[in-house]
């Protein structure tokens, strides 16, 4: 586990220092090694500064920040036949003693362009990778985009990285999310993208509720089984609601020692509900309570990690930061969460307004579009937060098979009507079928930013300063950029 970087100098200059600067920016807790490579040479050191003394004499470089999660994980980059590879993520099912990067390397051994396409098409997993050849880079991302990957270019450089800040560091001010399910070919002329495996709204399949629920149960059981394989202990970000309870229950059933982690501001009623749900599931729960001062203290770090100032993302990112931090303090390296379920199965309350205004056909399309954007709205934010804490985030709902299945379901299996206060009907039926307690299966959704009290706290902190929440976050973020990036360039790019 760690982060990847790749850079190509359009003017043919050596990229050693540029790649090392990117790796230094990507450094987080627990980093064990840093590596850079050209198409022919690999350099791996314990400290990033040591790499600067070892020029790779190439206008193309890839890099990796390595931290071990599983025993078989190994430092990178690694050598291919006529290229080198960095790979970040997992391919399921895992296949010890091989590491995921070794599995990917085996599949990319010959003809990187053709085999990279096959890797994306045929592999189940969440990953991003970059391959450097003699005269170009080849990069790719899985179909859902759980692992962050960004790209951008200017007149001198074309680059990719696991975080935007690594691109900002080298003067690439506009950093874009790498489209999931695509390959990119990068040369001195810039980026050329090729779609490989994309989610798309197709024909709705007519299926009964009972059949759909049984199929969903099988898909979820398989996903969770793959994601806990080889683990003794796993954390679950737990609210006591439908999504996290399903994950916790099925992870326990798959043989993992499940540790539920719930966080909240003090005096929030939802935490009592989480305790009750944990008791019913017969699983240990670890509760951490915070104050308004804690929100104010952690906010700059969260904004720096999520790399944007959207108030909703910030108010979700703060409790997620606390959850990942608690996971790390408990000595756990893998955390599962329910992200994706609301997009896949119509969980957001705003869908009811869309239903009333536009009708069910339009809502079906809105939900499908939200599914294809999950990587930008949720996954990237939460993966970067977990990575900072040296915790690997695994999302059982975020599989291509489950997403494809969900997109094909008729709306009536997700939302009954414009007044349906529960929604996610097929997921609730799945919970009933496995005999989760009724109060869990039928509990209405309450978003984490409201359940924990963080959203209102941010509004209150902003109001004290005579600012809107957005203005307050912008002000803090500007200061962070100026401090962290040392005013190397204009900061207008994130507005």
C-alpha positions as CSV (number, residue, x, y, z in Angstrom):
1,X,0.0,0.0,0.0
2,X,1.2,3.5,-0.7
3,X,1.1,5.9,-3.6
4,X,2.3,6.1,-7.2
5,X,3.7,8.9,-9.4
6,X,4.7,9.2,-13.0
7,X,6.2,12.0,-15.0
8,X,7.3,12.7,-18.6
9,X,9.4,15.8,-19.5
10,X,8.3,17.0,-22.9
11,X,11.6,18.7,-23.5
12,X,13.6,15.5,-22.9
13,X,15.3,16.5,-19.6
14,X,16.1,14.1,-16.8
15,X,13.2,13.6,-14.5
16,X,14.9,12.3,-11.4
17,X,14.5,15.4,-9.2
18,X,10.9,16.0,-10.5
19,X,9.9,12.4,-9.6
20,X,11.5,12.6,-6.2
21,X,9.8,15.9,-5.4
22,X,6.5,14.2,-6.2
23,X,7.3,11.2,-3.9
24,X,8.2,13.6,-1.0
25,X,4.8,15.2,-1.4
26,X,3.1,11.8,-1.3
27,X,4.9,10.7,1.9
28,X,2.6,9.6,4.7
29,X,2.8,7.8,8.0
30,X,4.5,4.4,7.9
31,X,6.3,4.8,4.6
32,X,9.0,2.2,4.4
33,X,10.7,2.7,1.0
34,X,10.7,5.1,-1.9
35,X,11.4,4.0,-5.5
36,X,11.8,5.5,-8.9
37,X,12.5,3.9,-12.3
38,X,13.1,4.5,-15.9
39,X,12.3,1.9,-18.5
40,X,15.6,0.1,-17.7
41,X,16.7,1.1,-14.2
42,X,15.2,0.9,-10.8
43,X,16.3,2.7,-7.6
44,X,14.8,1.9,-4.2
45,X,15.8,3.6,-1.0
46,X,14.6,3.9,2.6
47,X,14.6,7.7,2.3
48,X,13.4,9.9,-0.6
49,X,16.4,12.2,-0.3
50,X,18.7,9.3,-1.1
51,X,17.1,9.0,-4.5
52,X,18.1,12.5,-5.6
53,X,21.7,11.3,-5.7
54,X,20.9,8.5,-8.1
55,X,20.0,10.0,-11.5
56,X,18.1,7.7,-13.7
57,X,19.0,9.7,-16.8
58,X,15.6,9.5,-18.4
59,X,12.9,11.9,-19.5
60,X,10.3,9.5,-18.2
61,X,10.1,8.2,-14.6
62,X,7.7,6.4,-12.4
63,X,7.8,6.3,-8.6
64,X,6.3,4.6,-5.6
65,X,5.9,5.2,-1.9
66,X,5.7,1.8,-0.2
67,X,4.1,0.7,3.1
68,X,3.4,-2.9,3.8
69,X,-0.2,-4.0,4.7
70,X,-0.1,-7.8,3.8
71,X,3.0,-10.0,4.4
72,X,3.4,-10.5,0.6
73,X,3.4,-6.8,-0.2
74,X,6.8,-5.7,-1.7
75,X,8.6,-2.4,-2.6
76,X,8.2,-1.0,-6.1
77,X,8.8,-0.2,-8.9
78,X,9.4,-3.7,-10.4
79,X,10.9,-4.8,-13.7
80,X,8.9,-6.0,-16.7
81,X,10.4,-7.4,-19.9
82,X,11.1,-4.1,-21.6
83,X,9.6,-1.7,-19.1
84,X,9.0,-1.0,-15.4
85,X,5.8,-0.9,-13.3
86,X,4.2,0.7,-10.3
87,X,0.9,-0.7,-9.1
88,X,-1.3,0.5,-6.2
89,X,-4.3,-1.5,-5.1
90,X,-5.6,-5.1,-4.9
91,X,-6.6,-7.8,-7.4
92,X,-9.2,-10.2,-6.1
93,X,-9.0,-13.0,-5.1
94,X,-5.6,-12.4,-3.5
95,X,-3.0,-15.1,-4.4
96,X,-0.3,-15.4,-1.7
97,X,2.7,-15.6,-1.7
98,X,2.5,-13.4,-4.8
99,X,2.0,-9.7,-4.2
100,X,-0.6,-7.7,-6.2
101,X,2.2,-5.9,-8.1
102,X,3.7,-9.3,-9.0
103,X,0.3,-10.6,-10.2
104,X,-0.1,-7.4,-12.3
105,X,3.5,-7.7,-13.6
106,X,2.8,-11.3,-14.7
107,X,-0.2,-10.1,-16.7
108,X,1.7,-7.1,-18.1
109,X,4.8,-9.1,-19.0
110,X,4.4,-8.8,-22.8
111,X,3.0,-6.0,-24.9
112,X,2.0,-3.5,-22.2
113,X,-0.6,-1.8,-24.3
114,X,-2.6,-5.0,-25.1
115,X,-2.0,-6.6,-21.7
116,X,-2.9,-3.4,-19.8
117,X,-6.2,-3.4,-21.5
118,X,-6.7,-7.1,-20.5
119,X,-5.7,-6.3,-16.9
120,X,-8.5,-3.7,-16.7
121,X,-11.1,-5.8,-18.6
122,X,-10.6,-9.1,-16.8
123,X,-9.4,-8.3,-13.3
124,X,-11.7,-7.9,-10.4
125,X,-10.2,-5.4,-8.0
126,X,-9.5,-1.8,-7.1
127,X,-6.2,-0.5,-8.6
128,X,-4.2,2.1,-10.5
129,X,-0.9,1.6,-12.3
130,X,1.7,3.1,-14.5
131,X,4.2,1.5,-16.8
132,X,7.2,3.4,-18.3
133,X,8.5,2.3,-21.7
134,X,11.4,3.8,-23.5
135,X,9.4,6.6,-25.1
136,X,6.1,6.8,-23.3
137,X,4.0,6.1,-20.2
138,X,1.0,3.7,-20.1
139,X,-1.4,4.2,-17.2
140,X,-4.7,2.7,-16.1
141,X,-7.4,2.6,-13.5
142,X,-10.0,0.0,-12.6
143,X,-13.6,0.5,-13.7
144,X,-14.9,2.1,-10.5
145,X,-11.9,4.2,-9.5
146,X,-11.7,3.3,-5.8
147,X,-7.9,4.0,-5.8
148,X,-7.2,7.7,-6.4
149,X,-5.3,8.7,-9.6
150,X,-5.0,12.2,-11.0
151,X,-3.3,13.5,-14.2
152,X,-2.4,16.9,-15.7
153,X,0.2,18.6,-17.9
154,X,1.7,22.0,-18.7
155,X,4.1,23.1,-21.4
156,X,7.0,21.2,-19.9
157,X,5.6,18.1,-18.1
158,X,2.9,15.5,-18.3
159,X,2.3,13.7,-15.0
160,X,0.1,11.3,-12.9
161,X,-0.1,10.8,-9.2
162,X,-2.2,9.3,-6.4
163,X,-2.8,12.8,-5.0
164,X,-3.3,16.2,-6.7
165,X,-0.7,17.8,-4.5
166,X,2.1,15.8,-6.1
167,X,1.1,17.5,-9.4
168,X,0.8,20.9,-7.9
169,X,4.2,20.5,-6.4
170,X,5.8,20.3,-9.8
171,X,3.8,23.1,-11.3
172,X,1.0,21.2,-12.9
173,X,-1.8,23.4,-11.5
174,X,-4.8,21.7,-13.1
175,X,-5.1,18.1,-11.8
176,X,-8.0,16.0,-13.1
177,X,-9.4,12.7,-11.9
178,X,-8.2,9.9,-14.2
179,X,-11.3,8.4,-15.8
180,X,-12.0,4.9,-14.3
181,X,-11.9,2.0,-16.7
182,X,-9.5,3.8,-19.1
183,X,-6.0,3.5,-20.3
184,X,-3.8,6.6,-20.9
185,X,-0.9,6.8,-23.3
186,X,1.5,9.6,-22.5
187,X,4.2,11.0,-24.7
188,X,5.8,14.3,-25.6
189,X,2.5,15.4,-27.1
190,X,0.5,14.8,-23.9
191,X,-2.3,12.4,-22.9
192,X,-4.4,10.1,-25.1
193,X,-7.1,8.2,-23.4
194,X,-8.7,4.9,-24.4
195,X,-11.9,3.6,-22.8
196,X,-11.7,-0.1,-21.8
197,X,-14.3,-1.0,-19.2
198,X,-16.9,1.6,-18.3
199,X,-20.1,1.5,-16.4
200,X,-23.0,2.6,-18.5
201,X,-26.8,2.8,-18.1
202,X,-28.2,-0.2,-20.0
203,X,-31.5,-1.9,-20.4
204,X,-33.4,-2.3,-17.1
205,X,-34.1,-6.0,-16.3
206,X,-37.4,-7.0,-14.9
207,X,-36.8,-9.1,-11.9
208,X,-38.8,-9.8,-8.7
209,X,-37.7,-8.4,-5.3
210,X,-37.0,-11.8,-3.9
211,X,-34.8,-12.9,-6.8
212,X,-32.9,-9.5,-6.8
213,X,-32.3,-9.7,-3.1
214,X,-30.9,-13.2,-3.3
215,X,-28.7,-12.3,-6.2
216,X,-27.4,-9.3,-4.3
217,X,-26.8,-11.3,-1.2
218,X,-24.6,-13.7,-3.2
219,X,-22.7,-10.8,-4.8
220,X,-22.1,-9.2,-1.4
221,X,-21.0,-12.4,0.3
222,X,-18.5,-13.0,-2.5
223,X,-17.1,-9.5,-2.4
224,X,-16.7,-9.5,1.4
225,X,-15.2,-13.0,1.4
226,X,-12.6,-11.8,-1.1
227,X,-11.9,-8.6,0.9
228,X,-11.3,-10.4,4.2
229,X,-9.4,-13.4,2.9
230,X,-6.0,-13.7,4.7
231,X,-7.0,-11.2,7.4
232,X,-7.4,-12.1,11.0
233,X,-8.8,-8.7,12.0
234,X,-10.7,-6.0,10.1
235,X,-12.2,-2.7,11.2
236,X,-15.6,-1.6,9.9
237,X,-16.6,2.1,9.9
238,X,-19.9,1.6,11.7
239,X,-23.0,3.8,12.1
240,X,-25.4,1.0,13.1
241,X,-27.2,1.6,9.8
242,X,-28.1,-0.7,7.0
243,X,-24.9,-0.6,5.0
244,X,-22.3,-0.9,7.7
245,X,-24.3,-3.5,9.6
246,X,-24.6,-5.7,6.5
247,X,-20.8,-5.5,5.9
248,X,-20.1,-6.3,9.6
249,X,-22.4,-9.2,9.7
250,X,-21.1,-10.8,6.5
251,X,-17.5,-10.1,7.4
252,X,-18.0,-12.0,10.7
253,X,-19.7,-14.8,8.8
254,X,-16.7,-15.0,6.4
255,X,-14.5,-15.7,9.5
256,X,-12.9,-12.3,10.2
257,X,-12.6,-10.8,13.7
258,X,-14.6,-7.7,13.2
259,X,-14.0,-4.5,15.1
260,X,-16.8,-1.8,14.8
261,X,-15.6,1.8,15.0
262,X,-18.1,4.6,15.6
263,X,-17.2,8.3,15.9
264,X,-19.3,11.3,16.7
265,X,-19.4,14.7,18.4
266,X,-20.6,14.5,22.0
267,X,-24.4,14.4,22.8
268,X,-25.5,13.0,19.4
269,X,-28.3,10.5,19.7
270,X,-27.1,8.3,16.8
271,X,-24.2,6.9,18.8
272,X,-26.7,5.2,21.1
273,X,-28.2,3.5,18.1
274,X,-24.8,2.3,17.0
275,X,-24.2,0.7,20.4
276,X,-27.6,-1.1,20.3
277,X,-26.9,-2.4,16.7
278,X,-23.4,-3.7,17.8
279,X,-25.0,-5.4,20.7
280,X,-27.5,-7.1,18.5
281,X,-24.7,-8.2,16.1
282,X,-22.7,-9.5,19.0
283,X,-19.6,-7.5,17.8
284,X,-17.2,-5.3,19.8
285,X,-17.7,-1.6,19.2
286,X,-15.1,1.1,19.9
287,X,-16.7,4.6,20.3
288,X,-14.7,7.9,20.1
289,X,-16.5,11.1,21.0
290,X,-15.2,14.6,19.9
291,X,-15.8,18.3,20.6
292,X,-16.2,21.4,18.5
293,X,-12.5,22.2,19.3
294,X,-11.6,18.8,17.8
295,X,-13.4,19.7,14.6
296,X,-11.6,23.0,14.4
297,X,-8.2,21.4,15.1
298,X,-8.5,18.6,12.5
299,X,-10.1,20.6,9.7
300,X,-6.9,22.0,8.1
301,X,-5.5,18.4,7.9
302,X,-8.6,17.0,6.4
303,X,-8.8,19.7,3.7
304,X,-5.1,19.1,2.9
305,X,-5.9,15.4,2.5
306,X,-9.1,15.6,0.5
307,X,-7.5,18.5,-1.6
308,X,-10.7,20.5,-2.1
309,X,-13.1,22.7,-0.1
310,X,-16.5,21.3,-0.8
311,X,-18.5,21.7,2.5
312,X,-20.2,18.3,2.1
313,X,-17.0,16.5,1.5
314,X,-15.3,18.2,4.4
315,X,-18.1,17.4,6.8
316,X,-17.9,13.7,5.7
317,X,-14.1,13.7,5.7
318,X,-13.8,14.8,9.3
319,X,-15.6,11.8,10.9
320,X,-14.0,9.5,8.4
321,X,-10.6,10.9,9.4
322,X,-11.4,10.1,13.0
323,X,-12.5,6.6,12.1
324,X,-9.3,5.9,10.2
325,X,-7.2,7.4,12.9
326,X,-8.9,5.1,15.5
327,X,-8.4,2.1,13.3
328,X,-4.7,2.9,13.1
329,X,-4.4,3.4,16.8
330,X,-5.9,0.0,17.4
331,X,-3.2,-1.5,15.3
332,X,-5.5,-2.5,12.5
333,X,-4.4,-2.1,8.9
334,X,-7.6,-2.7,6.9
335,X,-10.9,-0.9,7.2
336,X,-14.1,-1.7,5.4
337,X,-16.9,0.8,4.8
338,X,-20.3,1.1,3.0
339,X,-19.5,3.8,0.5
340,X,-21.3,3.3,-2.8
341,X,-24.5,1.7,-1.4
342,X,-26.5,5.0,-1.5
343,X,-25.7,5.6,-5.2
344,X,-26.2,2.0,-6.2
345,X,-29.5,1.5,-4.5
346,X,-31.1,5.0,-4.3
347,X,-30.4,5.9,-0.7
348,X,-30.1,9.7,-0.9
349,X,-33.1,11.7,0.2
350,X,-32.5,14.1,-2.7
351,X,-33.8,11.4,-5.1
352,X,-37.3,11.9,-3.7
353,X,-37.2,15.5,-4.8
354,X,-36.0,14.4,-8.2
355,X,-38.8,11.8,-8.3
356,X,-41.5,14.4,-7.6
357,X,-40.0,16.9,-10.1
358,X,-38.9,14.7,-13.0
359,X,-40.6,11.3,-12.7
360,X,-39.1,7.9,-12.3
361,X,-37.4,7.5,-15.6
362,X,-35.3,10.6,-15.0
363,X,-34.5,9.5,-11.5
364,X,-33.3,6.1,-12.9
365,X,-30.8,8.0,-15.1
366,X,-29.8,10.4,-12.3
367,X,-29.0,7.4,-10.0
368,X,-27.0,5.7,-12.8
369,X,-25.0,8.8,-13.4
370,X,-24.3,9.1,-9.7
371,X,-22.9,5.5,-9.8
372,X,-20.5,6.4,-12.5
373,X,-19.3,9.4,-10.5
374,X,-18.8,7.6,-7.1
375,X,-15.1,7.8,-7.5
376,X,-15.2,11.6,-7.5
377,X,-17.9,12.1,-4.8
378,X,-16.7,9.5,-2.3
379,X,-14.0,7.0,-3.1
380,X,-11.0,9.4,-3.7
381,X,-11.7,11.4,-0.6
382,X,-11.9,8.5,1.7
383,X,-9.0,6.5,0.2
384,X,-6.7,9.5,0.6
385,X,-7.7,9.9,4.3
386,X,-7.1,6.3,5.0
387,X,-3.8,6.3,3.2
388,X,-2.5,9.1,5.4
389,X,-3.2,6.9,8.5
390,X,-1.5,3.9,6.8
391,X,-4.9,2.1,6.7
392,X,-6.1,0.3,3.6
393,X,-9.7,1.1,2.7
394,X,-11.8,-1.7,1.2
395,X,-15.3,-1.1,-0.1
396,X,-17.4,-4.3,-0.6
397,X,-20.1,-2.5,-2.5
398,X,-17.6,-1.1,-5.0
399,X,-17.3,-4.0,-7.4
400,X,-18.0,-3.9,-11.1
401,X,-20.4,-6.9,-10.8
402,X,-22.4,-5.2,-8.0
403,X,-22.5,-1.9,-9.8
404,X,-23.5,-3.5,-13.1
405,X,-26.2,-5.5,-11.3
406,X,-27.6,-2.4,-9.5
407,X,-27.7,-0.2,-12.6
408,X,-29.8,-2.8,-14.3
409,X,-32.4,-3.0,-11.5
410,X,-35.8,-1.3,-12.0
411,X,-36.3,1.8,-9.9
412,X,-39.2,0.2,-8.0
413,X,-36.7,-2.2,-6.3
414,X,-34.8,0.9,-4.9
415,X,-37.4,3.6,-4.4
416,X,-41.1,2.9,-4.1
417,X,-42.4,6.4,-4.6
418,X,-41.6,10.1,-4.1
419,X,-42.6,9.7,-0.5
420,X,-40.4,6.7,0.3
421,X,-38.5,7.7,3.4
422,X,-36.6,4.4,3.6
423,X,-35.4,3.7,0.0
424,X,-32.7,1.1,-0.8
425,X,-35.5,-1.4,-0.8
426,X,-33.6,-4.4,-2.4
427,X,-30.8,-3.9,0.1
428,X,-33.2,-3.8,3.0
429,X,-34.8,-7.0,1.7
430,X,-31.3,-8.6,1.5
431,X,-30.8,-7.6,5.2
432,X,-34.2,-9.2,6.1
433,X,-33.3,-12.4,4.2
434,X,-30.1,-12.9,6.3
435,X,-32.1,-12.0,9.4
436,X,-30.5,-8.8,10.5
437,X,-32.6,-7.3,13.3
438,X,-35.6,-5.5,11.9
439,X,-34.7,-2.1,13.5
440,X,-31.4,-2.2,11.5
441,X,-33.0,-3.3,8.2
442,X,-35.7,-0.7,8.4
443,X,-33.8,2.3,9.9
444,X,-34.1,5.4,7.7
445,X,-30.8,6.7,6.4
446,X,-29.1,9.7,8.2
447,X,-26.0,11.0,6.5
448,X,-22.8,10.8,8.5
449,X,-22.3,14.6,8.4
450,X,-25.6,15.1,10.1
451,X,-25.6,12.0,12.4
452,X,-22.2,13.0,13.9
453,X,-23.1,16.7,14.2
454,X,-20.1,17.8,12.1
455,X,-22.0,19.7,9.4
456,X,-23.7,22.0,11.9
457,X,-20.4,22.5,13.8
458,X,-18.7,23.7,10.6
459,X,-21.6,26.1,10.0
460,X,-21.2,27.4,13.5
461,X,-17.5,27.8,13.2
462,X,-17.9,29.7,10.0
463,X,-20.7,31.9,11.4
464,X,-18.5,33.0,14.3
465,X,-16.1,34.5,11.7
466,X,-18.9,36.1,9.7
467,X,-18.3,33.7,6.8
468,X,-20.3,31.1,4.9
469,X,-19.1,27.5,5.4
470,X,-17.6,27.6,1.8
471,X,-15.8,30.9,2.5
472,X,-14.4,29.5,5.8
473,X,-13.1,26.4,4.1
474,X,-11.6,28.4,1.3
475,X,-9.7,30.6,3.7
476,X,-8.2,27.7,5.6
477,X,-7.3,25.9,2.4
478,X,-5.5,28.9,0.9
479,X,-3.4,29.2,4.0
480,X,-2.5,25.5,3.9
481,X,-1.5,25.7,0.2
482,X,0.7,28.7,0.9
483,X,2.4,27.0,3.8
484,X,2.7,23.5,2.4
485,X,3.7,24.4,-1.2
486,X,5.8,27.4,0.0
487,X,4.2,29.8,-2.5
488,X,5.9,28.2,-5.5
489,X,3.1,29.3,-7.8
490,X,-0.3,31.0,-7.9
491,X,-3.0,29.3,-5.7
492,X,-6.0,30.2,-8.0
493,X,-6.2,26.7,-9.4
494,X,-8.3,25.2,-6.6
495,X,-11.1,27.8,-6.6
